[in-house]
Amino acid sequence: MNAYAIVLQLSVSHAYFPAASNGNFRVEATARCAALLDRLGILARPAANGLLLLCQSAAREELLAGLAQQDELEFQVFSGDSHFFLYTALDRPAPDACLYFHSAQAQQEQPGCWRLHAQDYADQSAWSDPVVPNKMAGLAARSFRPLKPVFFLALSPVQLAGALASGGTPRFCVRFQARKMHWKYYLLRDPGVPHAAIVDLDGELRFTARGYTALPGNGPALTFVSEQAIEMRQTHAQRLQLREQGELGERILIKRLPNASVAAVGREIAAGSAVAVLVSEIYIP
């Protein structure tokens, strides 16, 4: 019996996660695609960052010859957490819009590797309305429980056959950029000094004191907001301190402030603007 070899790889990456992380993504063939793969003798196996398709080595040429007459290969991708659309730099244009990537938009990055979007990262053009005649009408119609896919992707048999004909193991990838947010610190305990400030030990970020904010169930909280919007990460590398800045020098009040997360995100009007921006809120007891 011939051994199975990888015939195709699908991969997903997200700037929010560390480079070595798989990003909590799970790629699955749709029911119709799974039936097609079964007829073609192709096995689907999860990989650290996506999905591998395997077939017997001797069947590769036979598969290549008949692939152009087959239906598109369709896949659905699930995220392991509920915050995907919070930390992803894409704004949903309508409540029912879905992310959809097709090999017709594929850009070859290097021999054997194609990304399924025109730019380096997925952009707003990836959104699709789930209405006829859009392909999303059929893909999104299924009832998904308990989780819905965060996006779908499809590979044209003609384009897939061309990729296979080039030799090697073709890889199709989707990459996401992380959303930027302002960081907002609430000091629930008054430091009791007149000139408190947040200092970035790396000298890259600046924070503005916003005075005291009344919080429900708490007393007034001394508040600081970053002047820059900061690209979110699952684990941030920023090193921030709370210091007293007085005439006689500086004194450290909190040696290391916790970094922001997507656990508490709000909206507020940016200074000098009428536009609401996302703010990651950090509460310091």
N, C-alpha and C positions, 0 to 999 in steps of 0.2 A: 504494500500500500504506500502511495506517495505521501511524503510529509507535507504538512500545510506550511505555507509561507505567507508573509504579509503582502497583500496586494494593494492596499490603500490605507492611509492614515488620515483621521480627522482630528484636529487639535483646536483647543480654545485656551486663550490666555487673557489675563486682566491685570492692568497696571496696579490695581488696588492690592493685589496679593504679592507676597514675596516671590522672587523668580523661581525658587525651588518648589513653590506650592502648586497644587493642581487647581486651586481656585474653587473647590467644592462643586465642580460642574460634572454632570452626568449626561452623556450623549447616548441616545437610543434611536434605533430605527422606528419609524412609524409602523403601524400594523401592516399596511399595504407593502411598505418597503421590506419589512421582515419576511413576508411571504415571498417576495421577489428574490431576496437573497437566498432563501431556502431552496427555491427552484434552481437557482444558479449554482448551488453548492458552495455558497460563501458563508463563512462563520463570522459573527460579530462579537468582538471581545473588548471589554472596557480597558482603557489604558489610563496612565496616571494623569494625562491632560486631555483625554478625549476618547476616541474609539478606533480600534483596529479592525480591518476586514481582512480575512484570511481565506485562501483557497489552496487546493492541492497544486503543487508546482506544475504538474503535467497538464492541468486544466486551464492554465493562464491563457494560452494561445486560443483555445476553444472559447473561453470566456470573452476574450478581446474581439473575436470574429462575430460573436452574436450580441454583443453589448449594445450596439447602435440601434437594434430593433426593440430594446427593452424600454420600460417606463423610467421616469426619473427616479433617482434614489433620494428619498426624503427622510430627514432626521429631525428629532425634537431634542432640545437641550434644557435640562433642569438645573436650577441652582440649589445648593444645599442650605441656603439661608434666605430670609425674607427681605433682605436689604438691597438686593441686586440693583434695583432702579434708583436707590438712594445714592450709592457710591459709583454709579456708572454715568459717564459724561454724555448722556443722551436724554433729551426731554421728549416725553410722549406727547405727540401732537393732538391726540384724541383719546378718550378713555378706553376705547376698544382697539386702538392701533397695536400692531404686533411687529416684532423684529423678524425680518425675513431676509436670508442671504441666499443668493443663487449663483451658480457657477458662471452664468452669463456675464457677471460683473467681476469675474476672477482676474487678478493681476499676477503675472508670474514674477516672483521676487528673485528666484535663483533656480537653477536646474532642479526639477522635481518638486518645487514648492510654489503653491499659489495661495494668495489670500483672497477671501471672498468679498472684498470691498475695495473701492478705488483708492482711498487714502490709507495712510499707515494704520489708522484705527477706524473702527466702525463709526459712521457719522449719521446724520439725520436722514439721509437718503435710504437707510435700511428699514425705515418704518413702512408698513403696508397696512392698508385697511382690509379687514376680513369680509369683503363684499365681492360678489360675482362681478367681473370675471377674474378677479385676483386669486392666485393660488391659495392665499391665506384663508379664503372663504371655506375651503374644505379642511384645511389643517387645523384651524382654530375652532371648528364646529364641534369637535369631539368634547365630551365632558371629562375634564381632568380632575381627579381627586386623589389625594388631598392637595397636590400641588399642580399648578399650570406650568408649562414650559416657559422659560424666559425668552427663548427665540427658536426659530426654525431655520433649517438650511436644506437646500436641494442641489443635487448634482445632475446635470444633463448627461444622458448616456453618450451623446456625440462628443462632448467636451471631456468626459471621463475616459472614453476610448482613446482620444488623442493624448491625454496625459499618460495612460498606460503604454501607448505605443512608443513613447519617448524612452522607455526602459526604466529600470529602477522601481522604487516604491513611491508613487506620487503622494504628496501631502497637501491637504487643503486646510487652511487655518482661518480663524476669526480672532481678532484682537480688539480689546476694549480699553479705552482710556478711563482714568478715574476722574470723578467729579471734583471740582474745587469748591471749598467752603471757607467762610470766615470762622475763626475760632473765638468763642465767647466764654470767658471765665466769670463765674459767680463765686465770690468769697463769702460763704455763709457765716463765717466768724470774722468779725472786724479785726484786722491786724493791729489797730490802735496806733497807727503812725500817720503823719500828715502827708508823706510823700512816698507811698508805695508804688512800685512799678514792676512790670513783667519784663525780664531781660532774657534774650536769646543768647546762649553761650557761644553760638556759632556766628552771631552777628547778622543773621539773614532776615529775621522777622522783627517787626515792630508792633507794639500794642499800645492802644490809646485807652486811657482811663475814661470811663463813662459815668463816674459818680456812683451813686447808690440806686439800686433797683429794688422795688418792693416785690417780694415773692409771696404767693399765697401760702399761708401756714408757717412762714418764717419772717424774721425781721428783715430790714433792708440789707442787701448784699452788695458789697463793693464789686464793681463790674469793669472788666477789661475786654476789648475787642481787637482782633488782629487787623492791621491796616491792609494786609494782603489776603486774598483768597488763596488757600493752601490746598494742594492736591491731596486727596485723602488716601490713606494707606491703612491696611489692616494692622500693621505695626509701624508707628512713626519713629523717625530717628531724631526728631527735634529734642533739644535739651533746654528747657525753660526753667527759670528761677523767679521767685517773688523776692524782691529786695526793697529795702528802705533806702531812698536816695536823699541824703541830707547834706548840710553844709560841711560836715566833718567826714564825708565819704559815704560808702555804701555798706549796708549790713544785710546779710542773707536772712530772710524770714522763712522761706520754704526752699529747701535745697533743690528739689526736683518736682516740678508740677506735672501732673498726669497729662498725657497728650490727648488730643481729641479722638472721638470715635463717631460711628453713625448710630449709636444707641440712643442719643437724644439730639434730634435735629429739629430746628424751628425755622421760621421765616421772619425776616424783618426788613424794613425799608432802609436801604443803604444811605449813608450820610450824603446829602447833596443830590439825591436822586429820588425818583418816584417808583423805582423798580425794586421789588422784593427779592432778596437774595437768601440762599440757604445758609444757616448758621449752625455749626456744631456747638452744643452747649455743654460746658464742663462745670460741675458743681463741686466746690472744695469745702468740705465740712470743717 
